[in-house]
Amino acid sequence: MRTTPVSQQQRQEILALLSNGLDNQAIAAEVGVSAGQVAAIKAHVTMGTYSAGNGGDDTPDAEGEVLSAVDGMGFALERDMERALRDNIEQLEARLTITDGGRQHVVPSGKIDITASDERGAIVVIELKADTADREAIGQILSYIGDVSVSAPQVRGILVAREFTPRAVAAARASPSIRLVRYGYHFTFEPVASGSQTTQPKAAEDAKAEDIVAQS
């Protein structure tokens, strides 16, 4: 999904919150933007493009250059998330079965990350966001559900993200067909022997899921 540009008002709010010491995720949730957009603005504060509390109208292009790099990392993470979830779909929900043949399903509104079915035979549309999901992500998954519902009697959606803005949570409450799930990581450590020496422990990431809004 294409990122909506940050407005001048949002930029000023972000700069003010940065000066108060809030982290990127907290600011993103407060202002209703992505953490990547906050990171882009923070980077230009650090580089002196403009000072905290003084972001002018001529800065969006500079922010966009940094944001494109941040978004590129997010896109790579979403691909990794998709691969991991396809291999471990039961971690998201018990008795889900992937039905898209291992490829994103194309519908009029776009590409569905993962399409599955549940134990009752309902189609489950799964959308992945590497960063914070705002209400636009709710609209995105609802459009996918609408496309699929043309040929399927029962369709629901699961939106997986690192965090959700209050606006996304509020929108999901009004959409009984959508469930929000926050993903996270925990680490395991395994010693690796090299000759007669033992190297530093190697970290492996395992995903975990946590419901934000669950509605039947």
Backbone as ProteinMPNN parsed JSONL, in Angstrom:
{"seq_chain_A": "MRTTPVSQQQRQEILALLSNGLDNQAIAAEVGVSAGQVAAIKAHVTMGTYSAGNGGDDTPDAEGEVLSAVDGMGFALERDMERALRDNIEQLEARLTITDGGRQHVVPSGKIDITASDERGAIVVIELKADTADREAIGQILSYIGDVSVSAPQVRGILVAREFTPRAVAAARASPSIRLVRYGYHFTFEPVASGSQTTQPKAAEDAKAEDIVAQS", "coords_chain_A": {"N_chain_A": [[0.848, -1.196, 0.0], [0.57, 2.173, -0.851], [2.266, 4.827, 0.798], [0.703, 7.455, 2.535], [1.461, 10.879, 2.167], [3.049, 12.891, 4.712], [1.362, 15.457, 6.37], [1.753, 19.061, 6.763], [0.838, 19.859, 9.292], [0.878, 17.409, 10.684], [3.621, 16.948, 10.585], [4.623, 18.986, 12.205], [3.514, 18.21, 14.63], [4.832, 15.774, 15.009], [7.504, 16.647, 15.221], [7.327, 18.125, 17.575], [6.705, 16.11, 19.418], [8.964, 14.51, 19.157], [10.856, 16.208, 20.273], [10.084, 16.003, 22.866], [10.984, 13.566, 23.579], [9.703, 11.143, 22.934], [9.36, 7.794, 21.589], [9.667, 6.352, 18.239], [7.532, 4.55, 17.599], [5.54, 5.22, 19.455], [5.037, 7.883, 18.756], [4.147, 7.564, 16.124], [1.74, 6.161, 16.551], [0.354, 8.11, 17.975], [0.114, 10.307, 16.209], [-0.868, 9.219, 13.895], [0.544, 8.2, 11.688], [3.053, 6.312, 9.848], [5.676, 4.448, 11.521], [7.965, 4.527, 10.048], [7.768, 6.95, 8.652], [8.008, 8.718, 10.767], [10.633, 8.062, 11.499], [11.981, 8.982, 9.239], [11.631, 11.775, 9.397], [12.87, 12.209, 11.851], [15.468, 11.506, 11.161], [16.194, 13.609, 9.484], [16.094, 15.721, 11.256], [18.299, 15.055, 12.813], [20.292, 15.258, 10.853], [20.237, 17.917, 10.441], [18.656, 19.096, 8.537], [16.355, 20.425, 9.13], [15.417, 21.961, 12.192], [14.209, 20.497, 15.29], [10.842, 21.21, 15.785], [10.767, 23.05, 13.753], [9.906, 22.487, 10.977], [9.714, 22.978, 7.617], [7.674, 23.721, 4.634], [9.143, 22.838, 2.499], [10.306, 20.392, 2.896], [9.244, 17.737, 2.381], [10.231, 16.227, 0.1], [12.863, 15.623, 0.797], [12.399, 14.126, 3.082], [11.078, 12.011, 1.913], [13.097, 10.66, 0.533], [14.563, 9.42, 2.563], [12.492, 7.964, 3.695], [11.862, 6.192, 1.627], [13.948, 4.385, 1.744], [13.538, 3.332, 4.302], [10.974, 2.233, 3.955], [11.63, 0.33, 2.084], [13.061, -1.516, 3.598], [10.969, -2.289, 5.242], [9.305, -3.526, 3.383], [10.861, -5.746, 2.685], [10.845, -7.039, 5.15], [8.126, -7.643, 5.378], [7.891, -9.556, 3.346], [9.501, -11.552, 4.441], [7.982, -12.075, 6.733], [5.685, -13.086, 5.529], [6.629, -15.468, 4.353], [7.441, -16.863, 6.67], [5.011, -17.059, 8.036], [3.483, -18.564, 6.306], [4.744, -20.993, 6.599], [4.115, -21.562, 9.178], [1.342, -21.381, 9.802], [-0.484, -22.135, 11.712], [0.262, -20.856, 14.013], [-0.897, -18.42, 13.866], [-3.653, -18.886, 13.831], [-5.479, -21.613, 15.014], [-6.142, -24.52, 13.054], [-6.301, -23.286, 10.577], [-6.09, -23.322, 7.025], [-4.0, -22.888, 4.311], [-4.944, -21.696, 1.149], [-4.156, -20.617, -1.249], [-2.254, -21.701, -2.881], [0.372, -21.033, -2.353], [0.97, -18.556, -3.403], [0.444, -15.015, -3.717], [-2.867, -13.912, -3.931], [-4.531, -12.358, -6.558], [-6.811, -9.735, -6.668], [-9.455, -7.432, -7.67], [-8.923, -5.145, -6.066], [-6.281, -5.337, -5.348], [-3.366, -7.187, -4.205], [-3.695, -10.03, -2.249], [-2.056, -10.91, 0.668], [-1.951, -13.476, 2.017], [-4.17, -16.136, 1.499], [-6.572, -18.078, 3.106], [-8.47, -20.805, 4.599], [-10.889, -21.468, 7.163], [-11.864, -23.771, 9.838], [-14.594, -23.901, 9.54], [-15.041, -23.525, 6.936], [-14.998, -20.949, 5.971], [-13.602, -18.291, 4.018], [-10.465, -16.831, 4.658], [-8.945, -13.823, 4.668], [-5.725, -12.624, 4.781], [-3.742, -10.011, 5.787], [-0.598, -8.415, 5.89], [1.424, -6.242, 7.798], [4.46, -4.698, 8.243], [5.049, -2.687, 9.98], [3.496, -0.075, 11.882], [-0.017, -0.23, 11.726], [-2.548, 1.753, 10.353], [-5.85, 3.261, 10.084], [-6.204, 3.177, 7.354], [-5.237, 0.718, 6.58], [-7.251, -0.918, 7.494], [-9.297, -0.243, 5.733], [-8.11, -1.214, 3.419], [-7.98, -4.059, 3.814], [-10.699, -4.55, 4.102], [-11.588, -3.956, 1.538], [-10.436, -6.055, 0.129], [-11.81, -8.191, 1.289], [-14.38, -7.56, 0.38], [-14.029, -7.949, -2.384], [-13.509, -10.727, -2.504], [-15.838, -11.732, -1.436], [-17.687, -11.687, -3.453], [-17.692, -14.106, -4.751], [-17.658, -15.923, -2.709], [-19.458, -17.154, 0.057], [-18.887, -16.805, 2.796], [-16.638, -14.755, 4.321], [-13.834, -13.487, 6.011], [-11.411, -11.371, 7.702], [-7.931, -11.122, 8.695], [-5.758, -8.926, 10.118], [-2.413, -8.383, 10.418], [0.085, -6.83, 12.288], [2.854, -4.817, 13.482], [2.172, -2.853, 15.301], [-0.848, -1.038, 16.175], [-2.655, 1.859, 15.351], [-4.742, 3.982, 17.438], [-6.905, 4.763, 15.855], [-7.073, 2.729, 13.97], [-7.776, 0.557, 15.585], [-10.259, 1.428, 16.516], [-11.699, 1.51, 14.104], [-11.683, -1.198, 13.454], [-13.278, -2.25, 15.449], [-15.762, -1.58, 14.566], [-16.06, -3.247, 12.498], [-17.062, -6.255, 12.178], [-16.048, -8.416, 10.774], [-13.321, -8.418, 10.842], [-10.237, -9.209, 12.355], [-7.696, -8.126, 14.5], [-4.241, -8.635, 14.875], [-1.332, -8.513, 16.729], [2.077, -8.857, 15.97], [5.131, -10.264, 17.281], [8.451, -10.839, 18.61], [10.461, -13.437, 20.017], [13.525, -14.54, 21.452], [15.794, -17.234, 20.999], [18.735, -18.932, 22.143], [21.603, -20.497, 20.954], [24.496, -22.317, 21.447], [27.359, -22.375, 19.326], [29.785, -24.505, 18.139], [33.179, -24.08, 17.218], [35.805, -25.584, 16.027], [37.895, -26.127, 18.706], [36.857, -24.162, 20.144], [34.109, -22.286, 21.469], [31.761, -20.326, 19.923], [30.242, -17.025, 20.13], [26.864, -16.996, 21.338], [24.24, -17.746, 19.028], [21.527, -15.957, 17.769], [18.136, -16.669, 17.271], [15.126, -15.836, 15.685], [11.765, -16.083, 16.624], [8.435, -15.908, 15.727], [5.62, -14.477, 17.384], [2.172, -14.197, 18.142], [-0.397, -11.866, 19.021], [-3.614, -11.124, 20.0], [-5.363, -8.138, 19.227], [-7.875, -6.998, 18.595], [-10.532, -9.113, 18.671], [-13.109, -10.529, 17.071], [-16.087, -12.342, 16.574]], "CA_chain_A": [[0.0, 0.0, 0.0], [1.345, 3.394, -0.942], [2.216, 5.614, 2.025], [0.153, 8.801, 2.417], [2.446, 11.866, 2.621], [2.827, 13.563, 5.99], [0.935, 16.849, 6.214], [2.533, 20.021, 7.539], [0.391, 19.792, 10.684], [1.411, 16.177, 11.277], [5.069, 17.095, 10.75], [4.846, 19.815, 13.391], [3.196, 17.385, 15.802], [5.922, 14.805, 15.157], [8.677, 17.358, 15.716], [7.098, 18.47, 18.979], [6.789, 14.883, 20.214], [10.376, 14.119, 19.162], [11.568, 17.061, 21.24], [9.704, 15.545, 24.203], [11.668, 12.308, 23.861], [8.919, 9.95, 22.651], [9.964, 6.938, 20.574], [9.004, 6.385, 16.933], [6.262, 3.829, 17.618], [4.573, 6.005, 20.234], [4.683, 9.06, 17.964], [3.347, 7.093, 14.993], [0.4, 5.864, 17.043], [-0.279, 9.358, 18.42], [-0.155, 11.223, 15.098], [-1.568, 8.515, 12.832], [1.423, 7.978, 10.543], [3.863, 5.116, 10.065], [6.928, 4.664, 12.246], [8.966, 4.869, 9.046], [7.68, 8.387, 8.405], [8.617, 9.376, 11.941], [12.078, 7.846, 11.403], [12.498, 9.858, 8.188], [11.691, 13.131, 9.938], [13.902, 12.209, 12.89], [16.769, 11.48, 10.492], [16.509, 14.943, 8.983], [16.421, 16.546, 12.419], [19.683, 14.71, 13.16], [21.186, 15.769, 9.816], [20.17, 19.371, 10.429], [17.832, 19.605, 7.44], [15.592, 21.415, 9.872], [15.518, 21.678, 13.608], [12.963, 20.065, 15.929], [9.937, 22.337, 15.981], [10.855, 24.001, 12.646], [9.856, 21.775, 9.706], [9.042, 23.808, 6.629], [6.935, 23.061, 3.556], [10.046, 22.369, 1.455], [11.015, 19.208, 3.38], [8.721, 16.405, 2.065], [11.069, 15.47, -0.828], [13.997, 15.096, 1.553], [11.877, 13.061, 3.932], [10.733, 10.885, 1.058], [14.305, 9.904, 0.205], [14.846, 8.547, 3.697], [11.36, 7.054, 3.867], [11.921, 5.128, 0.628], [14.857, 3.363, 2.265], [12.864, 2.693, 5.428], [9.908, 1.41, 3.408], [12.243, -0.826, 1.435], [13.326, -2.504, 4.646], [9.68, -2.807, 5.673], [8.81, -4.449, 2.363], [11.621, -6.994, 2.836], [10.362, -7.703, 6.356], [6.814, -8.216, 5.081], [8.117, -10.794, 2.586], [9.975, -12.556, 5.404], [6.828, -12.428, 7.551], [4.79, -13.925, 4.736], [7.225, -16.809, 4.255], [7.4, -17.503, 7.985], [3.627, -17.365, 8.396], [3.045, -19.682, 5.461], [5.314, -22.223, 7.162], [3.615, -21.763, 10.54], [0.056, -20.694, 9.805], [-1.223, -22.48, 12.928], [0.592, -19.894, 15.068], [-1.837, -17.304, 13.75], [-4.96, -19.383, 14.259], [-5.555, -23.07, 14.893], [-6.967, -25.14, 12.011], [-6.32, -22.553, 9.316], [-5.456, -24.012, 5.905], [-3.694, -21.975, 3.213], [-5.638, -22.164, -0.053], [-3.763, -19.835, -2.431], [-1.203, -22.366, -3.637], [1.684, -20.471, -2.062], [1.177, -17.295, -4.103], [-0.525, -13.971, -3.412], [-4.052, -13.944, -4.784], [-4.824, -11.045, -7.133], [-8.22, -9.351, -6.743], [-9.533, -6.082, -8.247], [-8.387, -4.107, -5.179], [-4.851, -5.51, -5.109], [-2.868, -8.536, -3.964], [-3.882, -10.518, -0.881], [-0.806, -11.546, 1.105], [-2.211, -14.906, 2.215], [-5.576, -16.528, 1.528], [-6.707, -19.355, 3.806], [-9.836, -21.144, 5.002], [-10.923, -21.952, 8.537], [-12.501, -25.074, 10.018], [-16.002, -23.809, 9.142], [-15.095, -23.345, 5.49], [-14.965, -19.532, 5.599], [-12.36, -17.785, 3.453], [-9.794, -15.9, 5.569], [-8.011, -12.931, 3.992], [-4.693, -12.238, 5.748], [-2.921, -8.889, 5.327], [0.561, -8.25, 6.761], [2.075, -4.938, 7.845], [5.686, -4.82, 9.032], [5.149, -1.595, 10.949], [2.222, 0.302, 12.495], [-1.17, -0.185, 10.818], [-3.537, 2.794, 10.644], [-7.184, 2.901, 9.602], [-6.135, 2.883, 5.92], [-5.058, -0.73, 6.438], [-8.578, -1.516, 7.673], [-9.964, -0.069, 4.458], [-7.479, -2.106, 2.45], [-8.418, -5.45, 3.989], [-12.136, -4.595, 3.827], [-11.779, -4.007, 0.086], [-10.127, -7.421, -0.277], [-12.952, -9.018, 1.715], [-15.466, -7.275, -0.548], [-13.743, -8.614, -3.663], [-13.631, -12.181, -2.367], [-17.221, -12.075, -1.085], [-18.489, -11.8, -4.673], [-17.796, -15.518, -5.124], [-17.604, -16.763, -1.512], [-20.519, -16.713, 0.974], [-18.348, -16.445, 4.111], [-15.282, -14.205, 4.223], [-13.401, -12.624, 7.105], [-10.03, -10.949, 7.524], [-7.005, -10.979, 9.813], [-4.718, -7.941, 9.845], [-1.265, -8.62, 11.3], [0.99, -5.687, 12.247], [3.698, -4.629, 14.675], [1.357, -2.047, 16.205], [-2.054, -0.477, 15.574], [-3.025, 3.165, 15.888], [-6.093, 3.986, 18.019], [-7.903, 4.873, 14.787], [-7.225, 1.396, 13.38], [-8.514, -0.271, 16.548], [-11.648, 1.891, 16.513], [-12.317, 1.079, 12.851], [-11.87, -2.65, 13.51], [-14.421, -2.532, 16.334], [-16.982, -1.394, 13.78], [-16.003, -4.197, 11.377], [-17.071, -7.575, 12.817], [-15.369, -9.443, 9.979], [-11.866, -8.22, 10.902], [-9.52, -9.475, 13.603], [-6.362, -7.529, 14.534], [-3.259, -9.444, 15.603], [-0.006, -7.914, 16.829], [3.159, -9.844, 15.963], [6.304, -9.918, 18.059], [9.542, -11.796, 18.517], [11.251, -13.801, 21.179], [14.81, -15.03, 20.995], [16.417, -18.403, 21.61], [20.176, -18.856, 21.972], [22.174, -21.817, 20.757], [25.954, -22.235, 21.285], [27.883, -22.958, 18.1], [31.18, -24.888, 18.331], [34.094, -23.851, 16.101], [37.038, -26.217, 16.465], [37.859, -26.372, 20.153], [36.309, -22.966, 20.76], [32.674, -22.06, 21.336], [31.528, -18.945, 19.513], [29.168, -16.338, 20.832], [25.55, -17.584, 21.023], [23.53, -17.28, 17.84], [20.129, -15.656, 18.075], [17.137, -17.037, 16.273], [13.879, -15.133, 15.962], [10.516, -16.814, 16.454], [7.31, -14.978, 15.773], [4.484, -14.779, 18.255], [1.019, -13.369, 17.795], [-1.236, -11.432, 20.145], [-4.83, -10.48, 19.532], [-5.71, -6.776, 19.646], [-9.335, -7.008, 18.531], [-11.003, -10.409, 18.173], [-14.561, -10.512, 16.981], [-16.623, -13.48, 15.828]], "C_chain_A": [[0.882, 1.244, 0.0], [1.155, 4.241, 0.32], [1.671, 7.007, 1.753], [1.167, 9.808, 2.934], [2.056, 12.495, 3.95], [2.424, 15.014, 5.724], [1.828, 17.753, 7.057], [2.145, 19.97, 9.017], [0.933, 18.549, 11.377], [2.91, 16.292, 11.531], [5.379, 17.91, 12.002], [4.559, 19.034, 14.668], [4.321, 16.383, 16.074], [7.157, 15.472, 15.741], [8.533, 17.707, 17.196], [7.245, 17.24, 19.869], [8.22, 14.348, 20.261], [11.157, 14.923, 20.192], [11.231, 16.686, 22.677], [10.269, 14.161, 24.539], [10.868, 11.048, 23.595], [9.588, 9.115, 21.566], [9.098, 6.925, 19.31], [7.634, 5.723, 16.947], [5.186, 4.623, 18.333], [4.105, 7.221, 19.441], [3.793, 8.666, 16.795], [1.911, 6.825, 15.41], [-0.35, 7.136, 17.424], [-0.731, 10.217, 17.238], [-0.954, 10.546, 13.982], [-0.77, 8.395, 11.552], [2.196, 6.686, 10.784], [5.115, 5.459, 10.852], [8.05, 5.011, 11.28], [8.958, 6.351, 8.721], [8.262, 9.179, 9.568], [10.133, 9.256, 11.872], [12.7, 8.761, 10.359], [12.636, 11.285, 8.687], [12.775, 13.241, 10.997], [15.293, 12.23, 12.277], [17.156, 12.862, 10.012], [16.703, 15.958, 10.1], [17.883, 16.324, 12.793], [20.667, 15.298, 12.16], [21.173, 17.287, 9.73], [19.422, 19.949, 9.25], [16.878, 20.671, 7.958], [15.669, 21.011, 11.327], [14.182, 21.212, 14.144], [12.105, 21.28, 16.207], [9.954, 23.326, 14.846], [10.936, 23.263, 11.321], [9.06, 22.563, 8.696], [8.36, 22.999, 5.547], [7.848, 22.461, 2.504], [10.743, 21.065, 1.824], [10.466, 17.87, 2.922], [9.601, 15.588, 1.136], [12.256, 14.85, -0.106], [13.556, 13.959, 2.458], [11.594, 11.804, 3.111], [11.934, 10.037, 0.696], [14.658, 8.944, 1.33], [13.741, 7.519, 3.864], [11.403, 5.916, 2.862], [12.853, 4.021, 1.076], [14.226, 2.607, 3.416], [11.773, 1.759, 4.937], [10.451, 0.181, 2.706], [12.571, -1.913, 2.428], [12.029, -3.119, 5.141], [9.12, -3.809, 4.693], [9.528, -5.793, 2.465], [11.135, -7.761, 4.057], [8.993, -8.332, 6.117], [6.947, -9.51, 4.277], [8.598, -11.909, 3.512], [8.832, -13.025, 6.298], [5.912, -13.384, 6.807], [5.331, -15.354, 4.635], [7.12, -17.559, 5.575], [5.979, -17.919, 8.352], [3.08, -18.508, 7.545], [3.555, -21.015, 6.01], [4.727, -22.564, 8.529], [2.25, -21.112, 10.712], [-0.744, -20.983, 11.074], [-0.873, -21.561, 14.098], [-0.358, -18.701, 15.032], [-3.212, -17.708, 14.241], [-5.007, -20.891, 14.02], [-6.517, -23.462, 13.771], [-7.207, -24.245, 10.795], [-5.596, -23.372, 8.251], [-5.231, -23.02, 4.775], [-4.252, -22.541, 1.915], [-5.183, -21.473, -1.337], [-2.631, -20.458, -3.232], [0.178, -21.784, -3.439], [1.978, -19.164, -2.762], [0.093, -16.291, -3.715], [-1.649, -13.984, -4.439], [-4.392, -12.528, -5.25], [-6.336, -10.852, -7.234], [-8.284, -7.932, -7.303], [-8.892, -4.992, -7.389], [-6.889, -4.239, -4.915], [-4.468, -6.966, -4.927], [-3.043, -8.907, -2.491], [-2.629, -11.278, -0.47], [-0.968, -13.058, 1.239], [-3.719, -15.126, 2.221], [-5.666, -17.919, 2.137], [-8.19, -19.648, 4.015], [-9.789, -21.671, 6.422], [-11.704, -23.262, 8.616], [-13.977, -25.074, 9.625], [-16.174, -23.609, 7.64], [-15.1, -21.907, 5.035], [-13.601, -19.179, 5.01], [-11.775, -16.749, 4.418], [-8.738, -15.127, 4.779], [-7.011, -12.419, 5.026], [-3.807, -11.163, 5.126], [-1.825, -8.626, 6.358], [1.12, -6.838, 6.645], [3.298, -5.045, 8.762], [5.738, -3.793, 10.156], [3.776, -1.325, 11.571], [1.117, 0.37, 11.448], [-2.134, 0.893, 11.285], [-4.868, 2.381, 10.022], [-7.202, 2.636, 8.096], [-5.954, 1.391, 5.679], [-6.369, -1.47, 6.64], [-9.361, -1.404, 6.374], [-9.412, -1.004, 3.394], [-7.999, -3.536, 2.586], [-9.919, -5.588, 3.774], [-12.409, -4.665, 2.324], [-11.457, -5.398, -0.448], [-11.282, -8.368, 0.083], [-14.129, -8.815, 0.77], [-15.262, -7.951, -1.892], [-14.0, -10.113, -3.574], [-15.073, -12.586, -2.129], [-18.136, -12.191, -2.303], [-18.706, -13.27, -5.033], [-17.767, -16.465, -3.923], [-18.635, -16.266, -0.498], [-20.013, -16.247, 2.333], [-16.896, -16.003, 3.964], [-15.007, -13.353, 5.455], [-11.924, -12.299, 6.906], [-9.241, -10.926, 8.816], [-5.916, -10.007, 9.372], [-3.614, -8.104, 10.88], [-0.303, -7.443, 11.165], [1.816, -5.625, 13.528], [2.942, -3.853, 15.743], [0.143, -1.537, 15.441], [-2.329, 0.885, 16.196], [-4.406, 3.064, 16.529], [-7.184, 4.07, 16.954], [-8.136, 3.522, 14.108], [-8.046, 0.492, 14.292], [-9.992, 0.12, 16.56], [-12.371, 1.426, 15.254], [-12.598, -0.415, 12.866], [-13.043, -3.024, 14.405], [-15.738, -2.423, 15.575], [-17.049, -2.363, 12.601], [-15.922, -5.611, 11.934], [-16.306, -8.646, 12.058], [-13.848, -9.365, 10.055], [-11.33, -8.502, 12.303], [-8.129, -8.865, 13.492], [-5.436, -8.39, 15.386], [-1.913, -8.733, 15.564], [1.048, -9.022, 16.804], [4.31, -9.345, 16.813], [7.354, -10.992, 17.894], [10.006, -12.196, 19.905], [12.489, -14.514, 20.663], [15.202, -16.297, 21.738], [17.897, -18.355, 21.281], [20.768, -20.258, 21.957], [23.685, -21.689, 20.578], [26.394, -22.957, 20.02], [29.373, -23.231, 18.299], [31.982, -24.627, 17.065], [35.455, -24.379, 16.511], [36.932, -26.562, 17.927], [37.257, -25.201, 20.899], [34.804, -22.919, 20.565], [32.452, -20.595, 21.015], [30.447, -18.315, 20.376], [27.834, -16.967, 20.448], [24.931, -16.947, 19.793], [22.064, -17.079, 18.186], [19.245, -16.082, 16.925], [15.821, -16.399, 16.658], [12.697, -16.049, 15.695], [9.379, -15.826, 16.603], [6.285, -15.436, 16.791], [3.372, -13.804, 17.911], [0.191, -13.061, 19.014], [-2.441, -10.7, 19.596], [-4.965, -9.079, 20.081], [-7.225, -6.651, 19.695], [-9.745, -8.347, 17.956], [-12.516, -10.39, 18.214], [-15.012, -11.702, 16.169], [-17.491, -12.983, 14.688]], "O_chain_A": [[1.833, 1.338, 0.776], [0.047, 4.362, 0.843], [2.133, 7.677, 0.83], [1.695, 9.629, 4.031], [0.873, 12.615, 4.27], [3.072, 15.712, 4.945], [2.555, 17.294, 7.938], [3.009, 20.029, 9.893], [1.393, 18.617, 12.517], [3.418, 15.81, 12.543], [6.282, 17.57, 12.766], [5.268, 19.175, 15.665], [4.712, 16.172, 17.222], [7.788, 14.932, 16.65], [9.486, 17.6, 17.969], [7.838, 17.314, 20.945], [8.646, 13.798, 21.276], [12.012, 14.386, 20.896], [11.982, 17.002, 23.599], [10.063, 13.647, 25.638], [11.302, 9.965, 23.989], [10.3, 9.653, 20.718], [7.967, 7.412, 19.303], [6.679, 6.255, 16.382], [4.048, 4.691, 17.87], [2.92, 7.555, 19.451], [2.806, 9.341, 16.502], [0.972, 7.211, 14.713], [-1.56, 7.227, 17.218], [-1.823, 10.785, 17.259], [-1.637, 11.22, 13.21], [-1.325, 8.476, 10.456], [2.013, 6.036, 11.813], [5.566, 6.605, 10.858], [8.99, 5.714, 11.651], [10.016, 6.952, 8.535], [8.931, 10.192, 9.367], [10.847, 10.22, 12.149], [13.807, 9.264, 10.551], [13.648, 11.937, 8.43], [13.509, 14.228, 11.049], [16.196, 12.885, 12.798], [18.319, 13.253, 10.118], [17.402, 16.954, 9.913], [18.618, 17.276, 13.058], [21.736, 15.779, 12.537], [21.995, 17.881, 9.033], [19.524, 21.144, 8.972], [16.633, 21.684, 7.302], [15.954, 19.859, 11.652], [13.14, 21.484, 13.549], [12.568, 22.261, 16.789], [9.26, 24.341, 14.908], [11.929, 23.392, 10.605], [7.866, 22.797, 8.885], [8.439, 21.771, 5.522], [7.396, 21.656, 1.689], [11.683, 20.662, 1.138], [11.189, 16.883, 3.063], [9.73, 14.379, 1.33], [12.616, 13.7, -0.358], [14.251, 12.952, 2.587], [11.841, 10.684, 3.558], [11.812, 8.819, 0.562], [15.01, 7.79, 1.082], [14.006, 6.349, 4.138], [11.027, 4.79, 3.189], [12.589, 2.845, 0.823], [14.355, 1.386, 3.508], [11.643, 0.636, 5.423], [9.827, -0.881, 2.72], [12.385, -3.097, 2.146], [11.973, -4.315, 5.428], [8.533, -4.817, 5.087], [8.904, -6.848, 2.35], [11.021, -8.986, 4.018], [8.726, -9.432, 6.6], [6.195, -10.458, 4.503], [8.171, -13.057, 3.394], [8.714, -14.215, 6.592], [5.424, -14.363, 7.371], [4.592, -16.324, 4.808], [6.759, -18.735, 5.606], [5.764, -18.996, 8.909], [2.296, -19.324, 8.028], [2.881, -22.039, 5.9], [4.823, -23.702, 8.988], [2.032, -20.369, 11.669], [-1.586, -20.178, 11.473], [-1.624, -21.488, 15.07], [-0.591, -18.052, 16.052], [-3.861, -16.965, 14.978], [-4.623, -21.376, 12.955], [-7.554, -22.832, 13.566], [-8.188, -24.418, 10.072], [-4.603, -24.038, 8.544], [-6.178, -22.375, 4.325], [-4.061, -23.719, 1.61], [-5.755, -21.71, -2.401], [-2.102, -19.835, -4.152], [1.069, -22.009, -4.258], [3.114, -18.692, -2.729], [-1.039, -16.673, -3.421], [-1.415, -14.056, -5.646], [-4.524, -11.614, -4.437], [-7.048, -11.681, -7.801], [-7.245, -7.28, -7.402], [-8.37, -4.015, -7.926], [-6.289, -3.344, -4.32], [-5.145, -7.867, -5.422], [-2.593, -8.186, -1.601], [-2.188, -12.184, -1.178], [-0.211, -13.826, 0.645], [-4.458, -14.387, 2.873], [-4.936, -18.829, 1.743], [-9.052, -18.846, 3.657], [-8.789, -22.249, 6.847], [-12.148, -23.796, 7.599], [-14.553, -26.139, 9.401], [-17.293, -23.532, 7.133], [-15.195, -21.645, 3.836], [-12.574, -19.7, 5.446], [-12.498, -15.894, 4.931], [-7.766, -15.701, 4.288], [-7.409, -11.843, 6.038], [-3.199, -11.373, 4.076], [-2.091, -8.614, 7.56], [1.271, -6.303, 5.547], [3.176, -5.438, 9.922], [6.4, -4.011, 11.17], [2.987, -2.25, 11.762], [1.305, 0.971, 10.39], [-2.497, 0.947, 12.459], [-4.995, 1.276, 9.495], [-8.098, 1.953, 7.601], [-6.455, 0.854, 4.691], [-6.591, -2.522, 6.04], [-10.017, -2.359, 5.958], [-10.16, -1.524, 2.566], [-8.407, -4.152, 1.601], [-10.378, -6.633, 3.312], [-13.338, -5.343, 1.885], [-12.118, -5.877, -1.37], [-11.673, -9.225, -0.709], [-14.802, -9.776, 0.398], [-16.212, -8.469, -2.478], [-14.629, -10.698, -4.455], [-15.498, -13.657, -2.563], [-19.237, -12.73, -2.201], [-19.758, -13.642, -5.553], [-17.844, -17.681, -4.097], [-18.682, -15.068, -0.218], [-20.632, -15.388, 2.962], [-16.038, -16.776, 3.538], [-15.866, -12.583, 5.885], [-11.264, -12.882, 6.045], [-9.799, -10.735, 9.897], [-5.235, -10.237, 8.373], [-3.857, -7.976, 12.08], [0.087, -7.09, 10.052], [1.514, -6.291, 14.518], [3.05, -4.146, 16.934], [0.105, -1.595, 14.212], [-2.247, 1.05, 17.413], [-5.168, 2.155, 16.2], [-8.267, 3.511, 17.13], [-9.26, 3.206, 13.716], [-8.909, -0.251, 13.825], [-10.869, -0.743, 16.608], [-13.522, 0.996, 15.321], [-13.625, -0.861, 12.355], [-13.73, -4.013, 14.146], [-16.712, -3.099, 15.908], [-17.981, -2.308, 11.8], [-14.822, -6.123, 12.144], [-15.95, -9.676, 12.631], [-13.154, -10.152, 9.41], [-11.911, -8.078, 13.302], [-7.449, -9.067, 12.485], [-5.802, -8.819, 16.48], [-1.414, -8.391, 14.491], [0.931, -10.01, 17.528], [4.449, -8.143, 17.04], [7.173, -11.941, 17.131], [9.952, -11.406, 20.847], [12.488, -15.035, 19.548], [14.977, -16.424, 22.941], [18.285, -17.799, 20.253], [20.478, -21.087, 22.82], [24.128, -21.018, 19.646], [25.868, -24.017, 19.683], [30.141, -22.314, 18.59], [31.519, -24.919, 15.962], [36.185, -23.718, 17.25], [35.981, -27.222, 18.346], [37.151, -25.223, 22.125], [34.287, -23.462, 19.588], [32.903, -19.719, 21.753], [29.83, -18.963, 21.221], [27.691, -17.433, 19.318], [25.086, -15.749, 19.554], [21.44, -17.932, 18.818], [19.572, -15.877, 15.756], [15.438, -16.416, 17.828], [12.637, -16.714, 14.661], [9.377, -15.001, 17.517], [6.109, -16.631, 17.027], [3.633, -12.699, 17.437], [0.081, -13.876, 19.93], [-2.302, -9.759, 18.815], [-4.714, -8.844, 21.263], [-7.791, -6.248, 20.711], [-9.338, -8.684, 16.844], [-13.12, -10.249, 19.277], [-14.38, -12.041, 15.169], [-18.04, -13.787, 13.934]]}, "name": "protein", "num_of_chains": 1, "seq": "MRTTPVSQQQRQEILALLSNGLDNQAIAAEVGVSAGQVAAIKAHVTMGTYSAGNGGDDTPDAEGEVLSAVDGMGFALERDMERALRDNIEQLEARLTITDGGRQHVVPSGKIDITASDERGAIVVIELKADTADREAIGQILSYIGDVSVSAPQVRGILVAREFTPRAVAAARASPSIRLVRYGYHFTFEPVASGSQTTQPKAAEDAKAEDIVAQS"}
